[in-house]
Amino acid sequence: MVRPIIIKLVFDFLWVATYCQTVTGKIIDLDSKSPIEYVNIGVVGKNRGTVSDKNGSFSLELPETLNLDTLRISTVGYQPASFKVEDLKRASNESTGGVIVELIKNIHVLSEVVVAPSLEIEEKEVGNKGKLGRVSLESLKDTSLGSEIGTVIKVRKKKTFIKDVNIVIKSSTYQDSILFRVNVYAMENNVPGENILREPIFVSVKMKKGTLTIDLSEYNISVDGDFLITLEWIQEMGARSIDFGAGLSGTSFVRTASQGEWDKFPMGIAFGIFVTLLYLK
C-alpha cells in the first residue's frame, strides 16, 4: 500500500511544478471579421483542448511541456489553422486582448443530383440501441469542452445517405437544454479520420429519458464506407449528470478534448447510438 501513495505524491508534486500559461483569444471569419462560434482548439494528440464560446472567444491553459507541440484550430466549414504552442503563447503575451485567429471559409462545389422517381430506396437502422445498460458521464472521467462519444456505423453499400441519428438517453438531471454538436468521421484503418460534414449540426437536448431522434435528411450526408457518428460537448454542463444507453454490439470511441486522441471504449461496450440509412435496393 505504501508504494502507490508515494508514486501519487511524486506525480502531484511534478504536476504543480509544471508552469502553465493561459492563452486567451478570439476566432473570427477572415472576410467578414465576425466571430465563429464553437470552434475546436486543442493540442494535437495531447488531450488538452477547449471550444470557443458563441462569441468566438476561448481560454486554454497550456503547460510548458507542450511548447514544441502543435495546436490546431478547426471547425466544419473552414480551413484549419495550426500553430506551435510556444509561438501562440508568445503572441498572447504580446497582445493585451489575446490572440486573434482568422479562419478561411471552405468553398465546396456541389455535384449535380438527379432524382429519379423510379428508383427504389431502402431504409435500414444500423448501430446500437442501448437496451442492455447505461453509461454515465462519470465513467468517461472527463466531460470538458470538445469531448466526444460516438458509435461506429457499418456501411455495406456505397453512396449511402444518413437520414437520421438516434441517441438513447437513460436519464438526465439537467433542468435546462444542453447544446451538443453532431459530428461524422470517416473510419480510416479502423480509427476515426476526418470529419466529413460540410456544415455544423447543433442539437439542443432537454429530454430526461427516451430516444432522441435528430433529422439529418436536409444535410444530404453521403457515405461510402464505415463512419463514426458522435455527440460533442460544446457548452459548460455544470455539476448535473446525463446517462446514455449502452449495449454489447458494435464499437464506440471517446475522446476527452478537442484535437485529442481517440480511445476505443473498453469491454466491448457500445453507446446507444443508431442511425437510419438510405440506399438503393
Beta strands, then each sheet from edge to edge (+ up, - down):
strand 1: 20-29
strand 2: 40-43
strand 3: 48-51
strand 4: 57-63
strand 5: 70-74
strand 6: 81-84
strand 7: 99-103
strand 8: 121-127
strand 9: 133-136
strand 10: 148-153
strand 11: 160-172
strand 12: 178-188
strand 13: 191-195
strand 14: 201-205
strand 15: 210-215
strand 16: 222-223
strand 17: 227-233
strand 18: 242-247
strand 19: 252-255
strand 20: 263-264
strand 21: 270-271
strand 22: 273-280
sheet 1: 4+ 1- 7-
sheet 2: 3+ 2- 5+ 6-
sheet 3: 8+ 22- 11+ 15-
sheet 4: 8+ 22- 11+ 16-
sheet 5: 8+ 22- 11+ 18- 9+
sheet 6: 8+ 22- 11+ 18- 21+
sheet 7: 13+ 12- 17+ 10- 19+ 20-
sheet 8: 13+ 12- 14+
end
